[in-house]
Amino acid sequence: MALDKEYLYLPKRFWKEHKQCELIVGQIEEFITNRAYDELRFQTINFNSAEDIKKGEHFLDFLLRKGRVDEHDKFVKKSIVNALLIDVCYFLQEALSCSKKKRLTVTFSLLRKPFVYHLPVFLRIMFDIDFLDKFNSLDSFDASFLNESEKILLLKQSLPLLLAAKTITERELYDWIFNQEEQDSLINLSNKALHLSTTRNRNNKTEIQNLNLVFSNQGDIENLWRYIYQRLPILLLYYVEIIEALIFNLIKLPNEIYMARINNRLNILTK
């Protein structure tokens, strides 16, 4: 078959939504490529003198010893957010690229990490007052692990920050991403993409004489594409607005930058 130069195997009816997804991910990428956000990547710690810090002492321990807790916490938060954003962009960009190539098993595998694992950390940085204490001191601390009620609470707390994505509810977000009782949740579909057989969850159980997604026919692929382009634009819109709120709270930026992002996003959604 003749492949489109830009969209490859992707049917034309999904092109608009795919382009929206790429542009929204581009807004996330701006946080790690645009110099306006350099404060996320480059931070300065001031010392009164060379003797102010003890031999072998880590500068973060120095900040805590000196009672500079706010400075310490902002440094850690910025470092975590910047590192996670780089990872998020890698996974989302490759997921969209694989969708055009009709490699949907890879697409769902790649979508898992930004949503199932990274998103809870962003939300915890914003709303969990104990997050940094646990992150800094507990050997067994799992930054992305939360139970159902904890995830739903964080999602609910995030809703007032939304603009374009404000119609979505915390229950919808939880069901679409995390709920293993929902057959078409992202966590269940990514489990199927990653594992040939899934037998522990009745909502995700591999059929007899089958392997997960391996024997997909064209109809199955069309259904997966339809799923991606119905849900992913909304989920990415939620994602970028949450990250935006987090970053504009962490670093001081002119209001013009924020308004430019809003206007650009409006153009993305109305094209």
C-alpha positions as CSV (number, residue, x, y, z in Angstrom):
1,M,0.0,0.0,0.0
2,A,1.0,3.6,-0.6
3,L,2.1,5.2,2.7
4,D,1.6,8.8,3.5
5,K,4.8,10.7,3.9
6,E,3.9,12.1,7.3
7,Y,1.3,9.7,8.7
8,L,2.5,6.4,7.2
9,Y,-0.1,3.7,7.9
10,L,-2.4,5.8,10.0
11,P,-5.8,6.2,8.4
12,K,-6.7,9.7,7.4
13,R,-9.7,9.9,9.8
14,F,-7.3,9.9,12.7
15,W,-4.9,12.5,11.4
16,K,-6.4,15.5,13.1
17,E,-6.4,13.9,16.5
18,H,-2.9,12.5,16.0
19,K,-1.6,16.0,15.1
20,Q,-3.3,17.4,18.2
21,C,-1.5,14.8,20.3
22,E,1.8,15.7,18.8
23,L,1.3,19.4,19.3
24,I,0.2,18.9,23.0
25,V,3.3,16.8,23.6
26,G,5.2,19.6,22.0
27,Q,3.9,21.9,24.7
28,I,5.3,19.5,27.3
29,E,8.6,19.4,25.5
30,E,8.9,23.2,25.6
31,F,9.5,22.9,29.4
32,I,12.8,21.1,28.7
33,T,13.9,22.9,25.5
34,N,12.7,26.5,25.8
35,R,15.2,28.8,27.6
36,A,12.3,30.5,29.4
37,Y,12.3,27.5,31.7
38,D,16.0,27.3,32.4
39,E,15.4,27.6,36.1
40,L,14.2,24.0,36.1
41,R,17.5,22.8,34.8
42,F,20.0,25.3,36.2
43,Q,19.9,26.3,39.9
44,T,22.3,28.2,42.1
45,I,23.2,27.5,45.7
46,N,24.9,30.4,47.5
47,F,27.5,29.9,50.2
48,N,28.7,32.6,52.6
49,S,32.3,31.2,52.5
50,A,34.3,28.1,51.5
51,E,34.3,27.0,55.2
52,D,30.5,27.2,55.4
53,I,30.1,23.6,54.1
54,K,31.7,20.7,55.9
55,K,34.1,18.4,54.2
56,G,32.3,15.6,52.3
57,E,28.9,17.1,53.1
58,H,26.3,17.0,50.3
59,F,25.0,20.4,49.4
60,L,21.4,19.3,50.0
61,D,22.4,18.2,53.6
62,F,24.1,21.6,54.0
63,L,20.9,23.4,53.1
64,L,18.9,21.4,55.7
65,R,21.6,21.9,58.4
66,K,21.4,25.7,57.7
67,G,17.6,25.7,58.0
68,R,17.2,26.6,54.3
69,V,14.4,24.1,53.9
70,D,12.4,26.0,51.3
71,E,15.5,26.3,49.1
72,H,16.2,22.6,49.6
73,D,12.7,21.5,48.7
74,K,12.5,23.7,45.6
75,F,15.8,22.4,44.4
76,V,14.6,18.8,44.8
77,K,11.2,19.4,43.2
78,K,12.7,21.2,40.2
79,S,15.2,18.4,39.7
80,I,12.6,15.7,39.9
81,V,10.2,17.5,37.6
82,N,12.8,18.3,34.9
83,A,14.1,14.7,34.9
84,L,10.6,13.2,34.7
85,L,9.6,15.6,31.9
86,I,12.5,14.4,29.7
87,D,11.4,10.8,30.3
88,V,7.7,11.7,29.6
89,C,8.6,13.3,26.2
90,Y,10.7,10.3,25.2
91,F,7.9,7.8,25.9
92,L,5.1,9.9,24.5
93,Q,6.9,10.9,21.3
94,E,7.9,7.3,20.6
95,A,4.4,6.1,21.3
96,L,2.9,8.5,18.7
97,S,5.6,7.5,16.2
98,C,4.8,3.8,16.7
99,S,1.1,4.5,16.2
100,K,1.8,5.8,12.7
101,K,3.9,2.8,12.0
102,K,1.0,0.5,13.0
103,R,3.1,-0.9,15.9
104,L,0.3,-0.5,18.4
105,T,1.6,-3.1,20.9
106,V,4.7,-0.8,21.3
107,T,2.4,2.3,21.5
108,F,0.5,0.9,24.4
109,S,3.6,-0.3,26.2
110,L,5.1,3.2,25.9
111,L,2.0,5.0,27.0
112,R,2.0,3.1,30.3
113,K,5.0,4.8,32.0
114,P,4.0,8.5,31.6
115,F,0.5,8.0,32.8
116,V,0.6,5.0,35.2
117,Y,3.9,5.9,36.9
118,H,5.0,9.5,36.2
119,L,1.6,11.2,36.6
120,P,1.2,10.1,40.3
121,V,4.6,11.6,41.1
122,F,3.7,15.0,39.6
123,L,0.4,15.0,41.6
124,R,2.2,14.0,44.8
125,I,4.7,16.9,44.4
126,M,1.8,19.2,44.1
127,F,-0.6,17.9,46.8
128,D,1.1,15.4,49.1
129,I,2.8,17.4,51.9
130,D,4.7,14.3,53.1
131,F,6.1,13.4,49.7
132,L,9.5,15.0,50.0
133,D,10.1,13.7,53.5
134,K,9.4,10.2,52.4
135,F,11.4,10.6,49.2
136,N,14.4,11.9,51.1
137,S,14.4,9.5,54.0
138,L,12.6,6.1,53.4
139,D,14.6,3.4,51.7
140,S,11.5,1.5,50.8
141,F,9.5,4.5,49.5
142,D,7.8,3.9,46.1
143,A,7.2,7.4,44.7
144,S,4.6,6.2,42.2
145,F,2.6,3.7,44.4
146,L,-0.8,4.8,45.7
147,N,-3.9,2.9,46.5
148,E,-7.2,3.6,44.7
149,S,-8.6,6.2,47.2
150,E,-5.3,8.1,47.3
151,K,-5.1,8.3,43.5
152,I,-8.7,9.5,43.2
153,L,-8.1,12.1,45.9
154,L,-5.1,13.5,44.1
155,L,-6.9,13.5,40.8
156,K,-9.8,15.4,42.4
157,Q,-7.5,17.9,43.9
158,S,-6.0,18.6,40.5
159,L,-9.4,19.4,38.8
160,P,-9.6,23.1,39.8
161,L,-6.3,23.7,38.0
162,L,-7.8,22.7,34.6
163,L,-8.9,25.0,31.9
164,A,-9.5,23.2,28.6
165,A,-9.8,19.8,30.3
166,K,-12.1,21.0,33.0
167,T,-15.1,18.8,32.0
168,I,-13.3,15.6,32.9
169,T,-13.9,14.0,36.4
170,E,-11.6,12.3,38.8
171,R,-13.5,9.1,38.4
172,E,-13.1,9.2,34.6
173,L,-9.4,9.8,34.9
174,Y,-9.0,7.0,37.4
175,D,-11.0,4.6,35.3
176,W,-9.3,5.5,32.0
177,I,-5.7,5.2,33.4
178,F,-5.5,3.1,36.6
179,N,-8.7,1.0,37.1
180,Q,-7.9,-2.7,36.7
181,E,-11.6,-3.4,36.9
182,E,-12.1,-1.6,33.6
183,Q,-11.3,-3.8,30.7
184,D,-10.2,-0.9,28.5
185,S,-8.2,1.0,31.1
186,L,-4.7,2.1,30.0
187,I,-3.1,-0.1,32.7
188,N,-5.0,-3.2,31.4
189,L,-4.3,-2.5,27.8
190,S,-0.6,-1.9,28.5
191,N,-0.5,-5.1,30.5
192,K,-1.8,-6.9,27.4
193,A,0.8,-5.2,25.3
194,L,3.6,-6.1,27.6
195,H,2.6,-9.7,28.4
196,L,1.7,-12.5,26.1
197,S,-0.7,-14.0,28.7
198,T,-2.6,-12.2,31.4
199,T,-4.5,-14.5,33.7
200,R,-4.8,-13.0,37.1
201,N,-7.4,-10.3,36.3
202,R,-10.8,-11.5,35.0
203,N,-11.2,-8.1,33.2
204,N,-7.9,-8.6,31.4
205,K,-7.8,-12.4,30.9
206,T,-6.2,-13.9,27.8
207,E,-8.6,-16.0,25.8
208,I,-8.1,-19.7,25.2
209,Q,-5.8,-20.5,22.3
210,N,-4.7,-16.9,22.1
211,L,-1.8,-14.6,22.9
212,N,-2.3,-10.9,23.8
213,L,-2.4,-8.7,20.7
214,V,-0.1,-11.0,18.7
215,F,-2.9,-12.3,16.4
216,S,-4.5,-8.9,15.9
217,N,-6.2,-8.5,12.5
218,Q,-7.0,-5.2,10.7
219,G,-10.3,-4.8,12.6
220,D,-8.5,-5.2,16.0
221,I,-5.9,-2.6,14.9
222,E,-8.7,-0.2,13.8
223,N,-10.3,-0.6,17.3
224,L,-7.0,0.2,19.0
225,W,-6.5,3.3,16.8
226,R,-10.0,4.4,17.6
227,Y,-9.4,3.9,21.3
228,I,-6.1,5.9,21.2
229,Y,-7.5,8.9,19.3
230,Q,-10.7,9.1,21.4
231,R,-8.9,9.1,24.7
232,L,-5.3,10.2,24.3
233,P,-6.0,13.8,23.2
234,I,-8.1,14.3,26.4
235,L,-5.6,12.6,28.7
236,L,-2.7,14.6,27.2
237,L,-4.7,17.9,27.6
238,Y,-5.1,17.0,31.3
239,Y,-1.4,16.1,31.5
240,V,-0.1,19.3,30.1
241,E,-2.4,21.5,32.1
242,I,-1.4,19.8,35.4
243,I,2.4,20.0,34.6
244,E,1.9,23.7,33.5
245,A,0.3,24.5,36.9
246,L,3.1,22.7,38.7
247,I,5.9,24.5,36.8
248,F,4.4,28.0,37.0
249,N,4.2,27.4,40.8
250,L,7.8,26.3,41.0
251,I,9.4,29.1,39.0
252,K,8.6,32.8,38.5
253,L,7.6,33.5,35.0
254,P,6.0,36.5,33.2
255,N,2.3,36.2,32.8
256,E,2.8,36.7,29.0
257,I,4.5,33.3,28.8
258,Y,1.5,31.6,30.4
259,M,-1.0,33.4,28.2
260,A,1.0,32.5,25.1
261,R,0.8,28.9,26.0
262,I,-3.0,29.1,26.5
263,N,-3.4,30.8,23.2
264,N,-1.2,28.2,21.4
265,R,-3.2,25.4,23.0
266,L,-6.5,27.0,21.9
267,N,-5.1,27.0,18.4
268,I,-4.2,23.4,18.7
269,L,-7.7,22.4,19.8
270,T,-9.6,24.4,17.2
271,K,-7.6,23.4,14.1
